[in-house]
Amino acid sequence: MENAELDFFIEKVNSQSDIVEVISRYVQLNMRGGRYWACCPFHNEKTASFSVTPEKGFFYCFGCHVGGNVFKFLSLIENITYFEAVKLQAERLGIEIPTQNKSEQEVERDSEEKILHKINNDAKIFYHNYLTKTSQGALGRKYLNARGITDDVIEKFQLGFAPDSWDGLSKNFLQRGYKVEELLAAGLVSKRKSGEGVYDRMRARVIIPIANILGQTVGFGGRILNAADEKSPKYLNTPETILFNKRNLLFGLDKAHIAISNKNFAIVVEGYMDAISLWSAGIENVVATLGTAFTPEHAKLIMRYARKIVFCYDSDEAGQKATLRALPIVSELGAEVSVVNIPDGKDPDDFIRKHGKSDFEKIVTNARSLIEYRMNYVLRTIEHSTIEGKVHALKEILPVVLNETDSTRQSEYRKKIASALVLDESVVRSEWQKLSGQDKIQRVKGTKLKIEVDEAIKQAGAVALRVAWQDIDTLNYTLSMVPKNIFPKVQQEIISYLETCLAENRRPDNVTAAVQLSDSANAELSKIIIDSIDDRKENEVAAFDDSVKVLHKAYLKNRHAELLKELNKCMLGGNLAKADEILKSLKKIKSELDGL
């Protein structure tokens, strides 16, 4: 696809996209003060700080400082690349996607992926047939039936069984015409440590196919049946391949995403057998990690469908530690997090088989909040009868609540923590401020004033850039009054983009800006454009004049300070002629400052 054709395609999709309609698929927008507002889908908040201006085509969150155009929003909410977001929106609008001229490497990778998808699908069928249609598969069927997994569920998940043989699969697939290199690339076989040849990775195991969100089989998990075999791991997954990456996959999401959307929450368990057992009992909004820690990528996958995530890991110490590692990841991304406490130290599979669906749903309904879970765990595992122990416990509890922005909830949390640790609430508040950095401005002399000065320059720069976005010719005037380096670095990047537009004699727009600017500059531009309180021309002109004066004054003060340093050096070095020139310049700057 040529650049001109690509630019035309993106502009066509952009011009037919209603940013309000697109964002409304994911959050509820409400009109207020001439703009649309919502609670941000990218971080946890109770008061709406996420804003959309349809006539300008931008969104911006004043809480987490994320912003951009409609494609940027889609890329963030769907966890996809910017161009994938363009293609997704084109598909939704029914706009034909131009054929792309792919590089040799891209064609080669596409071909390899196609082969691996076919191999994995054939392997799924091979294992499933071995479980359901052979006498050797009876061992696997007996194990699954003992765990309450019916034939219907076996068919639903296409569960299988691997032959108790070193080459049961590899011999069959090589006879079909597959190459050894292809079987290795799919992770189905491994090279022998001594001698030539390969052997099957999965042997005498119940096989669980693992699919991507599109339902394509990308790998397998295997559960060993011989518990006495201590040399082999209980569970074994496909190794990393170009299709299989455990950080980006959740078992069962291809089947569970509709139920997750309908119920408005997802249940996350540790293993695929837990997920299958819950599904067998009628709990369908469940997904599982694949023997790895819960990742931000996992959270983003789930948050395409629901913002509430309920963790239901094993109740043993390892399961609780895994839960504690996962909770901050999800909380920072803005999800509503809670934790199921399974009674009697059971895992989800044990509990659902013993007590059934109704009782399981009750413990999910009574799931603990993030802060309650963290507090209970800390109080149970840390000795807190001494002052040192109380402080230690406090520092372990506080990190999970520092992201809370609602003042009422902050106050309630402080009271709850103080009561649990038998501490005065002022101690909790003081430690809270230390950890959140709220006391830094009070402790560092002069810092508050510097922040206020920097913020004034940033605000003035924002007004100048907003006017330049509307009338790009004003940029030359602004830069004739102040050098680019007086602006904050992120605004300097926007200025460079605007200078490119000027040089190419074209208007700036949110599509080219999104491609050419960094994420931080895109967010800053979105804030600048969306943060216009009053768009009336006479007010904007007055604000522009005032802002240029602020910037020019800041530049003159900086230059005055630089010349003073230079004057001192000249005086100490005896260069009186140079010192006299600097004095004249200082007087000129002082006079100009007085005029401002």
Solvent accessible surface area in square Angstrom, and as a share of the most:
residue,aa,sasa,rsa
1,M,30,0.13
2,E,120,0.54
3,N,118,0.60
4,A,80,0.62
5,E,80,0.36
6,L,48,0.24
7,D,87,0.45
8,F,142,0.59
9,F,6,0.03
10,I,13,0.06
11,E,79,0.35
12,K,82,0.35
13,V,0,0.00
14,N,30,0.15
15,S,79,0.51
16,Q,95,0.42
17,S,20,0.13
18,D,71,0.37
19,I,8,0.04
20,V,25,0.14
21,E,113,0.51
22,V,4,0.02
23,I,0,0.00
24,S,55,0.36
25,R,145,0.53
26,Y,49,0.19
27,V,19,0.11
28,Q,144,0.64
29,L,24,0.12
30,N,81,0.42
31,M,114,0.51
32,R,133,0.49
33,G,80,0.77
34,G,58,0.56
35,R,36,0.13
36,Y,52,0.20
37,W,36,0.13
38,A,3,0.03
39,C,60,0.36
40,C,7,0.04
41,P,2,0.01
42,F,34,0.14
43,H,30,0.13
44,N,55,0.28
45,E,22,0.10
46,K,97,0.41
47,T,104,0.61
48,A,29,0.23
49,S,22,0.14
50,F,0,0.00
51,S,0,0.00
52,V,0,0.00
53,T,5,0.03
54,P,54,0.34
55,E,126,0.56
56,K,48,0.21
57,G,14,0.14
58,F,2,0.01
59,F,0,0.00
60,Y,5,0.02
61,C,0,0.00
62,F,59,0.25
63,G,38,0.37
64,C,41,0.24
65,H,108,0.48
66,V,40,0.23
67,G,2,0.02
68,G,0,0.00
69,N,1,0.01
70,V,6,0.04
71,F,0,0.00
72,K,26,0.11
73,F,0,0.00
74,L,0,0.00
75,S,12,0.08
76,L,62,0.31
77,I,10,0.05
78,E,21,0.09
79,N,52,0.27
80,I,45,0.23
81,T,82,0.48
82,Y,48,0.18
83,F,56,0.23
84,E,75,0.34
85,A,0,0.00
86,V,0,0.00
87,K,67,0.28
88,L,43,0.21
89,Q,6,0.03
90,A,0,0.00
91,E,111,0.50
92,R,80,0.29
93,L,69,0.34
94,G,68,0.65
95,I,17,0.09
96,E,154,0.69
97,I,55,0.28
98,P,27,0.17
99,T,118,0.69
100,Q,83,0.37
101,N,112,0.57
102,K,101,0.43
103,S,52,0.34
104,E,139,0.62
105,Q,135,0.60
106,E,77,0.35
107,V,84,0.48
108,E,116,0.52
109,R,118,0.43
110,D,58,0.30
111,S,56,0.36
112,E,69,0.31
113,E,47,0.21
114,K,154,0.65
115,I,62,0.31
116,L,3,0.01
117,H,45,0.20
118,K,120,0.51
119,I,0,0.00
120,N,2,0.01
121,N,64,0.33
122,D,21,0.11
123,A,0,0.00
124,K,37,0.16
125,I,76,0.39
126,F,27,0.11
127,Y,3,0.01
128,H,15,0.07
129,N,52,0.27
130,Y,39,0.15
131,L,0,0.00
132,T,47,0.27
133,K,154,0.65
134,T,40,0.23
135,S,94,0.61
136,Q,110,0.49
137,G,0,0.00
138,A,44,0.34
139,L,103,0.51
140,G,0,0.00
141,R,71,0.26
142,K,150,0.63
143,Y,41,0.16
144,L,0,0.00
145,N,84,0.43
146,A,77,0.59
147,R,32,0.12
148,G,44,0.42
149,I,1,0.01
150,T,74,0.43
151,D,97,0.50
152,D,116,0.60
153,V,14,0.08
154,I,4,0.02
155,E,90,0.40
156,K,101,0.43
157,F,12,0.05
158,Q,48,0.21
159,L,0,0.00
160,G,0,0.00
161,F,6,0.02
162,A,0,0.00
163,P,8,0.05
164,D,120,0.62
165,S,39,0.25
166,W,142,0.50
167,D,60,0.31
168,G,21,0.21
169,L,1,0.01
170,S,2,0.02
171,K,117,0.50
172,N,50,0.26
173,F,0,0.00
174,L,71,0.35
175,Q,136,0.60
176,R,126,0.46
177,G,60,0.57
178,Y,29,0.11
179,K,126,0.53
180,V,53,0.30
181,E,118,0.53
182,E,34,0.15
183,L,0,0.00
184,L,50,0.25
185,A,38,0.29
186,A,2,0.02
187,G,5,0.05
188,L,6,0.03
189,V,4,0.02
190,S,23,0.15
191,K,141,0.60
192,R,96,0.35
193,K,202,0.86
194,S,93,0.60
195,G,67,0.65
196,E,167,0.75
197,G,46,0.45
198,V,17,0.10
199,Y,45,0.17
200,D,2,0.01
201,R,52,0.19
202,M,7,0.03
203,R,68,0.25
204,A,26,0.20
205,R,10,0.04
206,V,0,0.00
207,I,0,0.00
208,I,0,0.00
209,P,14,0.09
210,I,0,0.00
211,A,15,0.11
212,N,31,0.16
213,I,49,0.25
214,L,140,0.70
215,G,39,0.38
216,Q,75,0.33
217,T,10,0.06
218,V,3,0.02
219,G,0,0.00
220,F,2,0.01
221,G,0,0.00
222,G,0,0.00
223,R,33,0.12
224,I,17,0.09
225,L,36,0.18
226,N,89,0.46
227,A,94,0.73
228,A,85,0.66
229,D,49,0.25
230,E,166,0.74
231,K,199,0.84
232,S,35,0.23
233,P,72,0.45
234,K,110,0.47
235,Y,84,0.32
236,L,40,0.20
237,N,25,0.13
238,T,6,0.03
239,P,52,0.33
240,E,105,0.47
241,T,29,0.17
242,I,58,0.29
243,L,28,0.14
244,F,0,0.00
245,N,56,0.29
246,K,57,0.24
247,R,113,0.41
248,N,69,0.35
249,L,15,0.08
250,L,4,0.02
251,F,5,0.02
252,G,6,0.06
253,L,6,0.03
254,D,27,0.14
255,K,61,0.26
256,A,0,0.00
257,H,47,0.21
258,I,111,0.57
259,A,14,0.11
260,I,0,0.00
261,S,53,0.34
262,N,118,0.61
263,K,102,0.43
264,N,99,0.51
265,F,42,0.17
266,A,0,0.00
267,I,3,0.02
268,V,0,0.00
269,V,0,0.00
270,E,51,0.23
271,G,23,0.23
272,Y,8,0.03
273,M,4,0.02
274,D,15,0.08
275,A,3,0.02
276,I,0,0.00
277,S,4,0.03
278,L,0,0.00
279,W,32,0.11
280,S,38,0.25
281,A,35,0.27
282,G,32,0.31
283,I,9,0.05
284,E,73,0.33
285,N,2,0.01
286,V,3,0.02
287,V,0,0.00
288,A,0,0.00
289,T,4,0.03
290,L,1,0.00
291,G,72,0.69
292,T,44,0.26
293,A,59,0.46
294,F,10,0.04
295,T,5,0.03
296,P,49,0.31
297,E,49,0.22
298,H,0,0.00
299,A,0,0.00
300,K,75,0.32
301,L,19,0.09
302,I,0,0.00
303,M,18,0.08
304,R,51,0.19
305,Y,54,0.21
306,A,5,0.04
307,R,61,0.22
308,K,70,0.30
309,I,0,0.00
310,V,2,0.01
311,F,0,0.00
312,C,0,0.00
313,Y,13,0.05
314,D,38,0.20
315,S,21,0.14
316,D,74,0.39
317,E,83,0.37
318,A,71,0.55
319,G,1,0.01
320,Q,33,0.15
321,K,98,0.42
322,A,17,0.13
323,T,3,0.02
324,L,20,0.10
325,R,142,0.52
326,A,2,0.01
327,L,2,0.01
328,P,48,0.30
329,I,45,0.23
330,V,0,0.00
331,S,13,0.08
332,E,113,0.51
333,L,41,0.20
334,G,7,0.07
335,A,2,0.01
336,E,99,0.44
337,V,15,0.08
338,S,12,0.08
339,V,4,0.02
340,V,6,0.03
341,N,79,0.41
342,I,4,0.02
343,P,56,0.35
344,D,115,0.60
345,G,53,0.51
346,K,67,0.28
347,D,37,0.19
348,P,0,0.00
349,D,2,0.01
350,D,53,0.28
351,F,8,0.04
352,I,8,0.04
353,R,113,0.41
354,K,141,0.60
355,H,73,0.33
356,G,26,0.25
357,K,88,0.37
358,S,68,0.44
359,D,50,0.26
360,F,0,0.00
361,E,71,0.32
362,K,120,0.51
363,I,28,0.14
364,V,17,0.10
365,T,115,0.67
366,N,115,0.59
367,A,24,0.19
368,R,78,0.29
369,S,41,0.27
370,L,21,0.10
371,I,4,0.02
372,E,63,0.28
373,Y,17,0.06
374,R,37,0.13
375,M,11,0.05
376,N,50,0.26
377,Y,24,0.09
378,V,3,0.02
379,L,43,0.22
380,R,135,0.49
381,T,66,0.38
382,I,29,0.15
383,E,119,0.53
384,H,49,0.22
385,S,86,0.55
386,T,71,0.41
387,I,118,0.60
388,E,130,0.58
389,G,9,0.09
390,K,26,0.11
391,V,52,0.30
392,H,93,0.42
393,A,0,0.00
394,L,1,0.01
395,K,96,0.41
396,E,59,0.27
397,I,0,0.00
398,L,0,0.00
399,P,67,0.42
400,V,19,0.11
401,V,5,0.03
402,L,48,0.24
403,N,80,0.41
404,E,22,0.10
405,T,90,0.53
406,D,39,0.20
407,S,82,0.53
408,T,93,0.54
409,R,95,0.35
410,Q,33,0.15
411,S,33,0.21
412,E,94,0.42
413,Y,28,0.11
414,R,34,0.13
415,K,103,0.44
416,K,87,0.37
417,I,0,0.00
418,A,8,0.06
419,S,87,0.56
420,A,32,0.24
421,L,0,0.00
422,V,118,0.68
423,L,32,0.16
424,D,92,0.48
425,E,50,0.23
426,S,59,0.38
427,V,63,0.36
428,V,0,0.00
429,R,94,0.34
430,S,50,0.32
431,E,23,0.10
432,W,3,0.01
433,Q,66,0.29
434,K,119,0.50
435,L,75,0.37
436,S,45,0.29
437,G,20,0.19
438,Q,97,0.43
439,D,19,0.10
440,K,116,0.49
441,I,69,0.35
442,Q,149,0.66
443,R,155,0.57
444,V,76,0.43
445,K,201,0.85
446,G,47,0.45
447,T,37,0.21
448,K,119,0.50
449,L,120,0.60
450,K,130,0.55
451,I,82,0.42
452,E,93,0.42
453,V,75,0.43
454,D,68,0.35
455,E,78,0.35
456,A,49,0.38
457,I,22,0.11
458,K,67,0.28
459,Q,79,0.35
460,A,6,0.05
461,G,0,0.00
462,A,13,0.10
463,V,23,0.13
464,A,2,0.02
465,L,3,0.01
466,R,23,0.08
467,V,17,0.09
468,A,1,0.01
469,W,28,0.10
470,Q,78,0.34
471,D,69,0.36
472,I,21,0.11
473,D,96,0.50
474,T,27,0.16
475,L,3,0.01
476,N,93,0.47
477,Y,108,0.41
478,T,3,0.02
479,L,44,0.22
480,S,85,0.55
481,M,64,0.29
482,V,2,0.01
483,P,49,0.31
484,K,62,0.26
485,N,113,0.58
486,I,17,0.09
487,F,6,0.02
488,P,38,0.24
489,K,171,0.72
490,V,37,0.21
491,Q,0,0.00
492,Q,42,0.19
493,E,59,0.26
494,I,0,0.00
495,I,0,0.00
496,S,49,0.31
497,Y,8,0.03
498,L,1,0.01
499,E,61,0.27
500,T,53,0.31
501,C,0,0.00
502,L,46,0.23
503,A,91,0.71
504,E,99,0.44
505,N,142,0.73
506,R,69,0.25
507,R,150,0.55
508,P,7,0.04
509,D,48,0.25
510,N,22,0.11
511,V,12,0.07
512,T,39,0.23
513,A,0,0.00
514,A,13,0.10
515,V,95,0.54
516,Q,92,0.41
517,L,13,0.06
518,S,50,0.32
519,D,96,0.50
520,S,71,0.46
521,A,0,0.00
522,N,4,0.02
523,A,13,0.10
524,E,15,0.07
525,L,1,0.01
526,S,0,0.00
527,K,43,0.18
528,I,3,0.01
529,I,3,0.02
530,I,2,0.01
531,D,41,0.21
532,S,14,0.09
533,I,165,0.84
534,D,47,0.24
535,D,88,0.45
536,R,149,0.54
537,K,159,0.67
538,E,114,0.51
539,N,56,0.28
540,E,16,0.07
541,V,76,0.44
542,A,54,0.42
543,A,35,0.28
544,F,19,0.08
545,D,65,0.34
546,D,82,0.42
547,S,8,0.05
548,V,4,0.03
549,K,111,0.47
550,V,61,0.35
551,L,0,0.00
552,H,19,0.09
553,K,79,0.34
554,A,14,0.11
555,Y,69,0.26
556,L,8,0.04
557,K,111,0.47
558,N,73,0.37
559,R,91,0.33
560,H,43,0.19
561,A,50,0.39
562,E,94,0.42
563,L,8,0.04
564,L,79,0.39
565,K,140,0.59
566,E,63,0.28
567,L,21,0.11
568,N,90,0.46
569,K,150,0.63
570,C,14,0.08
571,M,109,0.49
572,L,161,0.80
573,G,65,0.62
574,G,50,0.48
575,N,77,0.39
576,L,120,0.60
577,A,77,0.60
578,K,79,0.33
579,A,3,0.02
580,D,71,0.37
581,E,104,0.46
582,I,6,0.03
583,L,76,0.38
584,K,132,0.56
585,S,45,0.29
586,L,13,0.07
587,K,144,0.61
588,K,148,0.63
589,I,17,0.08
590,K,105,0.45
591,S,73,0.47
592,E,72,0.32
593,L,28,0.14
594,D,103,0.53
595,G,72,0.69
596,L,80,0.40
